[in-house]
């Protein structure tokens, strides 16, 4: 009986030992999970960066651990974190507190950094809600960390350490040079800032240039397409072009030989052309009206000769004025004493004697005196026999010769009896059928 009782006792002691071990482990786990810890739960509303927080991430304020992250729940584009704070420390957190999500180290995990404002009163209570800090550069820093963190996590730390160490050795002892470089960079930046208006104007000019070429692009494409056709034509005609170039070379050699032989003549002609060109330059102001007068005379000449008329012939009013007399040597040679420049005068009214506005042309001619200042007598009275004489008998008759002799006598101031008969025969065809007025 005694041995059986001791066996049972030992078994009960073993069971109690296992129960104590299991209870210790269970209490340790529950203690680790803070089953026996009371805390104040508040909620933090942040952006999607909250998903990057690990479980039981720390919650700190001014470097002091205030609690942990209890849970994470996504609501649309926002994330709601439950923060389990120590009840005693939660009394130091006012309701206006905001939070930032920061990494502990370059490769460390994130934690919640509570931003406690100064001069705040009160404290958070169970179930209160705070929000992510969006003041200053907090949001930009968060986005930068979200972007850089995956890259940093992808880079092996040992490789990054080697790289940073190499950069450190490279920069060691180069502080003065780096400082001077930064100062020079600052001076360059200041100069660039002063030139910014010009840079902006140049950029606008480049934009206008680009728009111009963009507008002209279809025309450029067409031109290049036409150039392609031209290039094909040149390729097809290359043999003929080759022959043409050879012929051009022969022509150039011949021209060179000609110039070598006649270059003295070219120089002489150029030198002798100076004076004629100067004369043409002096007369050039009158070229315009002169050529216009030629065109006008051409049209007026058609009317004078009866162009396109049923009875063509010369239609003019011939006026015989005082003659200048016969040519006298050493007196009537042409001489130009007039010093006025070439010019254009206004057109004269038909039927009137046109006086030159600024005086008669001084051509050095001698004006002979008037011989016959009176009117010539009419020597052929209206005899009926003359009116009845047929035209066919009047041509070449003595009456026609006598009438022409009177006309010549009145024009020259001589006696009608002294006029040779052959002059009346020569001038009769041009004057026959025309009216003659005496002045």
Buried (B, 14 or more C-beta within 10 A) or exposed (E): EEEEEEEEEEEEEEEEEEEEEEEEEEEEEEEEEBEEEEBBBBBBBBBEBBEBBEEEBBBBBEEEEBBBBBEBEEEEEBBBBBBBBBEEBBBBBBBBBBBBBBBEEEEEEBBBBBBBEEEEEEBBEEEBEBEBBEEEEBBEBBEEBBEEBEEEEEEEEEEEEEEEEEEEEEEEEEEEEEEEEEEEEEEEEEEEEEEEEEEEEEEEEEEEEEEEEEEEEEEEEEEEEEEEEEEEEEEEEEEEEEEEEEEEEEEEEEEEEEEEEEEEEEEEEEEEEEEEEEEEEEEEEBEEBEEEBEEEEEEEEEEEEEEEEEEEEEEEEEEBEBBEBEEEEEEBEEEEEEEEEBEEEEEEEEEEEEEEEEEEEEEEBEEEEEEBEEEBEEEEEEEEEEEEEEEEEBEBEEBBBBBBBBBBBBBBBBEBEEBEEEEBEEEBEEBEEEEBEEE
